[in-house]
Amino acid sequence: MLCLSWTSIGAQSKQDIPEIGEVGAALMPDDIEPVKGVSFDMPQFKRPVFPDITINISERGARSNVLVTSIINQAIVDVNKKGGGTVLVPPGRWKSGRIMLKSNVNLHIAEGAEIEFSGDIEDYLPAVFTRHEGIELFGAGAFIYADGENNIAVTGKGTITGPALDSEVRKRTNTAAVVEIDVPATMPLNERLFDGMEGRDFQPPRTIAPINCTNVFIEGITMNRSALWNVVPTYCENVIIRGITVNSLEIPRGDGIDIESSKNVLIEYCTLNTHDDCFTLKSGRGEEGVHIGRPTANVVIRHSLATNGPGGITCGSETAGNIKNIYAHDCVFKGTMTGILFKTRRPRGGGTENVLYERIRMIDVKDAFKWELLGSKRWVGELADRMPLRAINSLTPVVRNIHVRDFIVESSDRMITAICIPEVPLRNVLIENGTVHCKQIIPRLNDVEGFTLSNITIHSQDNKINILDGRDVLFRKVKFITPEGEVIANIEGEQSKGVLFEELYPNVRQERFPDGTLIPAWFYQSKEADINAFGKKYCITDYGVVNDSTIVQTEKIQAVIDSAEKNGGGVVIIPKGTFLSGSLFFKPKTHLYLEEKATLKGSDDISDFAVVDTRMEGQSLKYFAALLNADEVDGFTVSGKGTINGNGMRYWKSFWLRREVNPKCTNMDELRPRLLYVSNSKNVQISGVRLINSPFWTTHFYKCEQLRLLNLHITSPTSPVHAPSTDGVDIDVCTNVLIKNCYISVDDDGIALKGGKGPWADRDPNNGVNSNILIEDCTFGYCHGALTCGSEGIHNRNIVLRRSKIDKAENLLRLKMRPDTPQRYEYILVEDIQGSAKNFIQIRPWTQFFNLEDRKDVPLSYADNIAMRNIELECNRFFVVEKSEQYRLSNFHFEDLRIKAKNGKYDVDIIDGLSAKNVIINE
């Protein structure tokens, strides 16, 4: 969770974005302006020219309130046979069945003329070839229909009105039908007859729906009370739709304009007031749509107004043939549920890409930007469930490359909602240069990759941003204005990484650690190290080091490190291969990078490791150096995809032999090195590598500040030989530590918080507190404790373990209370955990190597303010907490626990102030 606040940042110029009175049909100019600003090939559109032949239907005997279908259609045939011209519908009220347009004919509906279309099914027979919701079939077609024609037009300032609301056409329409079920992909086309005859289902007519046509021109018409979608060019090329008005607010599925699998389309100066989507791009659905493979491509929408309806501009949900190269600009959406909407579903196929929207104004919308890519169970059943991941196939849609810039959202419930497909995340979205007024900022941003918001001012009543499995999400120059003066970003999911908030300093406020301390913004910047930023690269094989796992090459590798330091710093590269070494010491401005399939292997001869002043098991003393050492190396990084192998087998076997001879031998009596030791350093990052088979502790960090451990794989075995005291991560007197996306499975504690031991530990300046430790999105295999305090610990404060999985660990939380050491463990939070462990919580006196020396006044130890919440765990024992006169336990809180335990009992009297809320054990 991240909290942000902002000072002023400029956005776009408001005067560039049209007001509601500056767009729509009433503003249509006579001339068609050139298309500019597109990144794809697009023809320059021109008004069509028709021969100077006109047939007025009133001169052919047409009368008001009597069907004029045959008169209009015959006039169209006659004009077509003469080489083209105009069929004029003069002022008056006319009734008609289906009108069949022919090539080179302009159907001109004059101002004052209204054609009301019949409500009788028979007036749309015989069935014609059409596409219904992305599926080919034979049905009513449209009020005005054409198939395979060229140079056709419907023009004028007249009106087209659909059938009465109680007509047969409407009553026979099954609005709850699922077309994939009614028309399975295996059904031959000639069997797909939906004409309403002889008990067959009926698919209603659209208003104007040419199919397989070229050079289509629709201008000026007003359409009211449609039976279904209004203007629907399908499989068409070179289409102009301008100056039309659609009113279908009372009509279910009354889309305004649907472009279906058509190419080179200009839509301008239109006004759509609809019950369903306003401007919509479609390209077929499912297996059939993928097989046909005809995209909607090269579409420009400009100077238009959309009101009401689910979407101002909608791509999908029929995406099988792909929707690409869409450019919309200078538009206003008022009262639509969504301003900019992208829809698809897992079995739809295809996708949407290469979309640019600019100079857009949205007013009173529910969602300004919405990606609804999973659909609902009503239509696709369990495929609407986000998880589990499904196999990617030809029916998996891909949505990517979306750019929105220069926009104003005057009022919205939500700025962004993105419910995407986890196996193919929404990719490459840039939203920039805008001003937004909303109730919620981002309630859901799920499964995205490469999602950027830049230079935007957001006024919001709420202050939450929720990101689930978001990769490379960037907020740059975003000004948040909220009642709280901050924004909380909840970042969840194993795939979440690279969520960045740039140029927020110094005005950043974050969520709080358990004691109320604000979490610094540093914790939310978790990119892998960029070795190109560290100077020269020193590949060790260029300096005499050879790929040979049998030769100890400590001196040669150290010489490379020393050379890098001498020349101002750089990156020491371990290339593919295996390289054996003893202790190595990194210097200021030096870094380590391990290439994929590279292994740096530790010697199993302890004499290859230098004896140095170091830190071990809570003591500052002389002991063997680790394989990798960095002392006072600020900015030190270890990165890559290679392996650091401690080669610990000989050490482990020797330890157990020694323990067999002397059961009281200490962990340090068997001389063995650690794998990685970093001390007295700031801004340290260890990322990406595998750390395996350490002889002793795997990673040890002493007196470090701002330490990041990212995407590490840390393991040591439990068989055939136990790897004793091979803790995964030991934090020792450190402040500000982030451990994220790591896998840890070792034969001791997974993450252990140290700090000193012994009766005089609190008076030793070498010892101290671990504070501000954030552990998240990790997975723990076998270990003694996923999170352990001690035993060599004197003060651990503000420790958070969250959003992690546990698989058969001994303990989820383990507090080792040493009777010979004054200890304080406080403000510890464990939350959002799932998995299994032997024990949920263990607190016991730790008496191994107990020694009070000569101190008589060893103070009590304390564990205070410990919270564990939102945890689902299967365990043997829930509460392994022992009472002791040597420590005090207080203020523990358990909340929202779902525990399955062989022994689920817990004793509230052991802890002073133990509270439990919604704790369910074995139910």
N, C-alpha and C positions, 0 to 999 in steps of 0.2 A: 504494500500500500504506500502510495506516494502522494504528498501534498504539495501544491504549487501555488504561488501567487505571483502577480505580474505588475510591472509598471507599464506606462503607456508605450504602445507600439503602433505605428501607422499601418493602415490597410489600403485598400483600393480607393480610388476617387469615386464617390457616390454618384456624381453627375454622369458617369459613363454608363450606369446601369439603368435601364428604362423603368419609368413609373408605369402603373397599371393603365393609365390613359394614353400611353405612347405605343401600345402594341395592339394587335388584334385586327379583325376583319374590317372594322370601320376606318382603319388607317391605310388600307391597301392602295398603293399607287398604281397607275395604269401600266407603267413599264416594269419589267423584271430586271432588277439590278444584278450586276455580275456577282458570281460567287467568289468570295475572297477568303483567304486565311485558312484554306484546307490543306492538309498534308498528304492528300491522296488525289489521284486523277479524277477530275470531275468535269463534265461538259459544261459549257456556258449555255444556259437555258434561254430559249426564245419562245415567244407566244406563237402557237401554231397558226398556219394559214390554211383556210378552206376556200374552195371555189365559190364563186358568187352565185350560188343556187340556194334558194330558201323555199321550203314547203311549210306553210302555216297549217297546223292540224285543224284549225277551225274551218279552213277552206276545203278540208277533206270530209266535213260533216261531223266533226267532233262536237259533242254537246256536254255541258256541265252536268255532273251527277250521274252520268252514264259511262260505263267502262269505255275507255278510248284506247285500250291496249292494242287492238288490231290496227287501228288507224295510225297510231304512232309508229308501230313496228313496220307497217307497210310503207309509211313515209320514209323511214330510215332505209329500207331496202331500195326504194326508188332513188333516193339521193345517192346511195352507194353505187348503184348501177350507172348513174350519170357521172361518176367520177368524184363525187363528194360534194359537200355543201352543208347546209344547216337545216335542221328540223326545228321549227319554232313552236313552242308552247306559249300561247299568248295569255294575257291576263285573264283570270277566271279560276274557278274551282273545277278540277278535273280528277277523275278516278281512273285507276289503271291497275292492271296486273303487271307481270314482269316485262320490262322493256329490254330489247336485245340490240345493243349498239353494234354498228358495223364500221369498217375502216373508212377513214376520211369523212366522218360524219360528226358534226357538232350538234348535240342536243341542247338547245338554248331555251331555258325556262325563264321567261321574261319577268321583270318586276311586276308584282301583282298577280302572278300565276302561282297556283298551288296544285301539286299533284298529290292526291291522297291515295296510297296504295291499298289494294284489296286485302281483306282479312280472310278470304277464302283460299284454301290450299290449292284448289283446282286452277286458280289463276297463276300458279307457278309451276305448271306442268307443261311439257314433260320435264323430268329431272335433268339437270345439267351437271357437267363436271365442275367441281368446286373443291375448296379446301375448308374444312370445318375444324377450327381450333388446332390447326397444324396437321390434320389428317385428311388425305384425299378421299373423296366419295362423290356420289351423285345425289343432289338435293335441289332445294329451291333456288340456290345461287344467290340472286340479289334482286332488289327492285329494279336496278339498272345494271345490266350484266353484259359482258363481252368476253369471248374466248378466242384467242389467236388473232386479234385484230390489230391494226396499226393506225396511228394518227386519229385518235378518238377524243371527244371532249364532251363534258357536261358543264355548261356555263350559264350565266345569267344571275339576276338578283331575285329569282323566284324561290319557292319553297317546296321541299319534298317532305311529306308527312307520312308516317307509318300507319298501319291499321289501328282501328279502335282497340282499346285495351281489353275489351271482352270478346275479341274476334277469335275465330277458329285457329288462325295462325299462331296466336299467342297461347291459347288453351292447350294446343297439341304439342307445345314445346316443353320438353323435359329439362328444366333448368338445373336439376340435380344430377344429370347424366354425367358419367365419366367416359370420355370419348375413347380412351385406351381400352376400356372394357367393352363398350359398344362396338368398336371397330378394332379388333385385334390385328396386329401387324401381319399375321398369316392369312387374313381374309383377302381373297382376290378382289381387285378393284371393281370388276364387273358385278360382284355380289354386294357391293356397298351401296345399296339403294335405300335412301331415306326420304321418300316422297310422300309419306303419310297415307298411302293407298294400301288396301287389302291388309290392314292391320300393321303395316310397317311404321316404324318410328318416323318422325318428321323433324328435320333440321331447318330452322327458320331462315328466311332470306336476310342478307345484309342489305345495306342501302345502296351503295355503289361499289361493285366488286368486279373489276376486270381481272381476267386471269390469262396468262401467256400473251400479254399485249405489249406493244411498244409505243412510245410517244403518246402518253396519256396526259390529258390536261383537264383539270377540274378547278373551276373558279367561280367564286361569288355566291354559290348556292347556300341556302339555309336548310338544314335538315332537322326535323322534329320527330320525336316519338318513334324512334327506330324499333325494329323487331329484334335486332341483335347489333353487332358491330356496324359502324356507319361506312366509312370509306376504307376499302380493303383491297388495294392492288396486290395481286399475288402472281409470282413468277413474271413480273413486269420489268421493263427497262425504260428509262427516261420518262420519269413521272413528275408532273408539276401539280401541286395542290396549293391553291392560294385563295385567300379571302373568303374561305367558307366559314359558316357558323353551324355548330352542332349543339342541339339541345336534347339530351337524352337522360335527364336527371332522374326521371321516374322509371327508367328501364334497366332491369338487371342485365348485366353483360352488355351494356350499351356503350362500348368503347367509342372513342371519337374517330381517330385515324389509326389504322393498323397497317403497317408496311410489312408484308409477308414475303420473304425470299425474293425481294426485288432489288434492283440495282439502279443507281443514279437517280436519286429522288430529291426534289426540292419541295419543302413545305414552308410557306411563309404567310404572314398576316392572317392567321386563322384564329378563331375563337371557339373553344370547345368547353361546353358545360355538360358534364357527363356523370353517369352513375358508376361507370367503370373507368378503366384507364383512359387517359386523354390522348396523348401522343405515344404510340406503342410501336416497338420494333420486334418482329417475330421471324422465325425461320424454320418452323416445323418442329415436331416432337418425336422423341423416342427413336426406335429402330428405323422406322420408315423415314423420318426426317434425316437421320444420319445417312441412310442409303441414298436418298435423293440428293442430298448434299448441296442444296442451293442456298447460299447465304443471303441475308439482307446486308447490302454493302453500299457505301458511298451515299449517305443520307445527310442532308442539311435541313435543319429546322431553325427558322429565324423569325423574329418580330411577331411572336404569337403569344396567345393568352390561353391558359388552362384554368378552369375553375371546377371545384368539387372533384369527384373521382378519386380512386385509390392512388393514382400516380400522375404527376404532371408530365414527365417523360419516363417511360418504362421500357426497359430492355428485357424481353421475355414475357412469360416464362418459357415459351416455345423457342428453344435456342439450338435445336439439333443441327441445322445447317450453318450455324455461326452467324453472329451479328457483329459487324466490324465497320470501321471507318464511319463513325457517327460524329457529326459536328452540329451542336445547337448553340445559338447565341441570341442575345437580346430578347429574352422571353420572360414572361411573368406567370407564376403559378399561385393562385389564390384559393385557399380553402380545400386544396387537395390533401388527401391523407398523407401522401408523400410527395415531396417536390421532385426528387431525382431517385428513381427506383430501379433496381436490378433484381430480376427474378429468374430462378430456374429450379430444377430439382435433380436429384441424383440420376434418375433414369431418363432425363431429357436429352442428354448428349450435347455436343457442340460447345457453345459458350458465347461470350461477349468480349470483344477486345478493341482497343484503339478508339477510345471515346474521348471527345473534348467538348466540355460545356463551358461557356463563358458569358459574362454579363447577364446573370440570371437573378431575378428577384423572386423571393418566396414569401407569401403572406398567409398567416393562419394555417399552417400545415401541421400535421401530427409529427411526421419525421421529415427533416430537411433532406437527409441522405439515408438511403436504406438499401441494404443488400439482404435479400430474403432468398437464400440459395438452397435451403433444405426442404422448403415446402411444408405441408402439414400432413399428418397421418390420415386425414380424410381422403387425400388423393394418392399418397404413396406408401401408406402404412408405416412399417418400422424403418423404412429408408429415411423417414423424416427425423429419426433419432440421430443425434450427432455421433454417438459411438455405438458399436465399435467401428473402427476404420474399415471401409469397404475396399475391395480390390478395384484398381483403376482400369476401366475398359472403355470401349467406344461410346458408352452411354454416360460417361462421367463428364459433366460440363466444366469448362475452365473459364473463369472470368478474370480479366487482367487488363492492365494498361488503361487506367481511367484517370482523366485529368479534369479537374474543375477549378476555374479561377475567376476572380472578379465577380463576386456575388454578394447579395444581401439577403439574409433571412430576417424578415421583420418580426415574425412571431412563429414559434414552433413549440410543440411539446418536447421533442427530442431533436438534438442536432444530428447525431449519427447512431444508427442501429445496423450492425453487421452480423448476420447469422450465416456463417459460411460453411464450406465443406472441408472437414479437417484433412482429408487425404489429398485435396487439391486446393490449398488456401487461396483466398482472394489475393492477387498479386499486383503490385506496382500501382498504387493509388496515390495521387497527389491532389490535395485540396488546398488552395492557396488564395490569399488576397480577398478576405471576406469579413463581413460583420454578421454576427448571429445573436438573436435574442431567443432564448429557449428556457423551458422548465428543467430539462435534464440535458447534460452534455453528451455523454456516451454511455448509455446504460448497458450496451453489449457491443463489444468489438471482439468477435470470436474468429479464430482461425484466419488470420491475415498475415501477409508477408510483404514487407516493403510498403508501409502505409504511412504517409506523411501529411501532416497539417502544418502549414507555414503562413505566417503573417496574417493571422486571424484574430479578431477581437470577439470574445464570447461573453455575452451577458447571460448569466444563468441563475435560476432560482435554486438550483441544486448544485452540489459541488463534487459529484462523483464521476469518475471515469473507470469503467470496468473492462479489463482486457483479459481475454482467455486465449492462451496459445497464440500470442502475437509476436511475430518475429520482425525485427528491424522496423519498429514503429517509432516514428520521430515526430515530436512536437517542437517546432522551431518558431520562435517569435510569436507565440500565442499569448494573447492578453486575456486572462480570465477575470471577470468581474462577478463575484458571488457575494451573497450576504455574509458568509463566513470569512471572506477575504482570502480564501484558499481553496484548492481543489485536491480531492483525495483520489489517487489512482490505485485501484486494486488490480494488481498484475498477477495472474494466476496461470497455471498450466505448465506441464513439463517442457513444452515447446517454446514457451515465452523466453525470448532473449533479445538483446539489442533494443530494448525499449528506452529511448533517450529523450531527454528534455534539454534542448540546447538554448544557450543564451538566456537562461533563467536567473543566473547569478546577478546580483546577490539576493534577489527577492524570491527565495525558495523556502517553502515551509513544508515539512514532511510529516508523515505519521510519527507517532511517539513510541519510544521504547516503554517497557512496562512501568518505569518510574516516572513517566511523563516527559522525559527528555526527547526532543525532536530528533528524528532520524535524519542525518545529513543527506543531501542530494547525492553525495558520493556513492551511496549504497545502490543507486539505481542506474549506474553507468557500468555496464558489465560486458563490454565488447572484448573480444579476443585481442591480444597484443598485436600491433602492426609492426612487424620487425623492420619494415622499410623505413620506419621513422627513427630507428636507432643507430643509423650510420652504417659503416662498412660491415660486410658479412665476411666472417672468417671460417671457412669450411676446414675442419681439422685435417682432412685428407690432403689439402693443399699445403700442409705444413709438416709433412712427414709421418702423420699418423696413418696406420694401415688398418684395414678391415680384417681383424683377426681376434677372435674371442679367447685366444689362449695366451696372448701376450699382454702383460700389464704395461700400459703406456701413460702412466700418470704424468711423468715429467714432460712428455711431448705435448699432451693436452693442456697442461698447466702453462706451458710456454705460449700456446696460442692465446690463452686468456690474458696472460701478462702483456703480450704484444698488442692485443686489442686495447688494453688500458693505456699502454704507453702512447698509442696513436690517437688518443682522444675518445676511446670507447668504440663499441660495436657489438655485433651479434656473433657468438660462437655457434657454428652450425655443426650438428652431428648428422652426417648423411646416412643413407640406407646402409645397413650393416650392423655388426656387433663390435663394440669397442670396450675393452676391459681397463678398469682404472681403480686406483686408490683415491684418497681424499683430494678434492679439487677446491680451489678457493677463488671465488669470483670477486672482482674488484669494482670500484665505482665506474659507472657508465658501461658496464659489460652485462651481457644478457646471454641466455642459452636458448637455442631452438633445436628441436629434434624433428627431423623429417619423418614422414610416414615410413614405417618399417625400419626405423633407426632404433638401436638399443645401446644405451650407455649402461654397462654392467659393472657392478662393484666386485672388487676382488674378494675372495673368501679367505685371504690371508690378512689377519689383523695388522701385521707389520707394515702393510701398505697404507696404513692410515696414521696420520700424524697425531701425536698427543698435544693438545692445545688447551688454553684456558677456554672453558666452554660452560655449558649449563646442562645438567642432567638430573632428572627425577627430583626437581625442586631444590637443587643445590648448584652453586657456582663453584666450579672446581676444575682440575685438570682431568681430561678424559679424551677419548679418541674422537677425532673429528668425524663428521658425516661424509658420505660420498660427495655430496654437493654442499658447499658452505658459502654463505655471503654475510659478512659482518660490516655494518655501516655502509651498505650499498643501497642508497635511496633510489627508488625507481626500478629496482631489480625485477626482471621477468624471466620466467621459464615458460616456454610455449611450444606448440607444435602438435604432431600426432604420433610421436614416437613413444618409446618406453624407457623408463629408468628402472633397472632390475637390480635389486639388492643382492641377489645370489646368496640367499640366506641359509640354505639347507645345512651347510656344515656348522654354522653357528648354532642353529636350532638343536641339532643333534648333540652338539657338545654341551649346550646348556642343560639338556635333560640328563645327560650322563653326570654332569656335575651335581645337579639337583638330586639325582639318585644316590650319589655318594654323600652329599651334604644337604639334607632337606632344608636347612636354614640359609643356604646361600642366597645372596641378594641378586636382583636382576642385573646389577652391574658387575658382579663377580665374574661372570662369563664375559670376557672382553669382546665387544662387538660394536660396530658402527651403526649410526642411523643412516637413513637414505638422504634426507634433505634437512639442513639446519640453516635458518635465516635469523639473524639477530640484529638488534639496534638499527633497524632500517624502516624507512617510511615509503609508502606508495609501492608496495610489493604486489606482484600478480603472478600466480602460478596457474596455468590454464592448459587444458586440452590433452595433457600427456597421461600416460599410464605409469603409476608408481607401484611396483610389485615386489614381493618377496624380500621385504626389508629385514635385515638381521635384528634390528631393534626398532624403536619408534620409526614410523615411516616418514612423517613430516613433523618438524618441530620449529615453532616460531617463538622467539623470545624478545620481549621489549620491541615489538613492531607496532607501527601505527598505519592505519589504512592498508589493510591486507586483504587481497581478494584471492580466493581459491575457486576457480571456475571450471566446470566440465571435466573434472578429474576422475580417473578410474583408479581406485586404491584398493589393493587386495593383498592378503597373505593367507596361506592355507591352514586348515585344521587337520588335514591328512595328506600323505601318510604320516607326516610328522607335524605336530602342533608348532606353530610359529609364535613363541611366547613373547609377550610385551611388545607386540608390533602394532601399537596404536595407529589408527589411520591419520588423525590430525591432533597434535598437541599444541594448544594455545597457552602461552606462558607469559603472563604480564603484558598483554597486548590490548590495544584500544582500537575500535572501529575495524571489525573483521566481517567480511562477507564470504560465506561458503555457499555456493550455489551450483545446482545441477551436477552434483558429484555422486558417484557410486562408491560406497565404502563397505568392504567386507573383510574383516581382519580377525585375528585370534586374540584380540584384546579390545579395548574401548574404541568405538568408532571415532567419536570426537571427545577429547578429554580436555578439561579446563584446569590448568595447573597454576602455579604461582609461588610455591615455596612450601617447605615442610619443617617440622620440628618445633619444639616448645618455644624457641626464640624467633620463629619465622616472621612474626609481625614486627620485629625490630631490625630486621636485616634489610638494608637498602637495596639489595639485589632482588628482593621479592616484591610482590605488589599485586595489584588488582587486574583482573580481566574485565573489561567493560565494553558494552555496545557490540555484542556478537550477534550477527544475524545469519541463521542457517536456514536455507529454504530450497525447495524443489529438489531435494536429495533423495537417494534411495540407499537404504542400509540393508545389507545382507547380514550374515552372521557377525555378531560382535558382542562383547560383554555388555556394553551400554551404547545405545545410539548417541545419547548425550550424557556425559559423565562429568560431574564436578568432583575434582580430587583424583587420587587422594592427596597429591601434593598441591593443594590449593588453599589459599588463605582468604581470598575475597573475589567472588564472581558476582557481577552486577549487570543487569540489563542484558539478559541472554534470551534469544528468541529462536526456537526451532519450529518451523511451520511448513505446511504444504509438502510433506514428505511421506515416503512409503517405508515401512519396516517389514522385513522378511526374516522371521525366525531369529531375531536378536534375543540375547538374554534379557535385556531390560530396555524399555523405552527411555525412562529417565532414571538415572542412578546418582544418588548423592552419597559419596564416601565421606563419612565423618570421622576424622582422625582424632582420637582422644588426646594425642600428644601435640596437636597443632591447633592454635586458635583459628577458627574458620568462620566465614560468613558467606553464605550463598543466598542471594536475594534478588528479587524482581526477575524471576525466570518465567517465561511463557512458552508452553508447548501447545500448538494448535494445528488443526487441519491435518491430522495424521491418519493413515490407514495401514492395516497390515496385521502382523502377528509378532508376538514376543513371549518369552517365558514369563516375564513380569511386567506389569504396567508401570509401577513405580517401586523403587527399592531405596530405602534409607537405613543404613546400618552403621554401627561403629566399625571403623577400619583399623584393625589392630596389627596388620602385617608390619613387622620390624618396629613395633612400638618402643619408644624410648623417650622418657621425660627428661633425660639428662639431669641437671641439678635445679631445674626451675620448679618452684613450689607453688606459684600462683597462676598456673595455666588457666586462662579465662575460658568461660563457656564458649561453645561454638553455636552458630545459629543458621537456620534455614527459614527464610521469611518471604512472604509475598510470592508464592509459587502458584501459577495458574496453569491448568491443563483443560483444554476445551476443544469441542468439535473433533472428537477422535473416535474412530471405529477400529477396535482392536480385538483380536482373538489371543488369549493368553492362558497360561496355567494359573497364575495367581495375580489378582488385581492389586493388592495392597500389601507389600512386603516392607513394612515400616516397624522398626523396633524402637521401643522407648529406652532412653538413656539419661542418666543424671549429668552426662557430660555435654549435652547439647539441648537446645530448645527449638522446637518446630512450631511455627505460627503462621497464620493467615494463608492457608492453602485454599484454593478454590477449584472445584471440579464442575464443569458445565458442558452440557450437550455431549455426553459420553455414551457410546453404544459398545458395550463390553460383553464379550462371550468368554467366560472364565470357568475353569474347573473349580477354582476357589475364588468366589467373588466377594468375600467378606472384607469389611474395613472397619477399623476402630476409630471413631471420631474423637475419642478421649486422648489419643496419643498426640494429636495436633491441636494446639490452642487456636481456635478460630477457623476450624475446617468447615467450609460451606460446600454444599452440593446442589446443583440445579439441573434438572432434566438428565439425571444419570440413570441409565438403563443397563442393568446387568442381567444377562441370561434371560432375555425376554424375546 
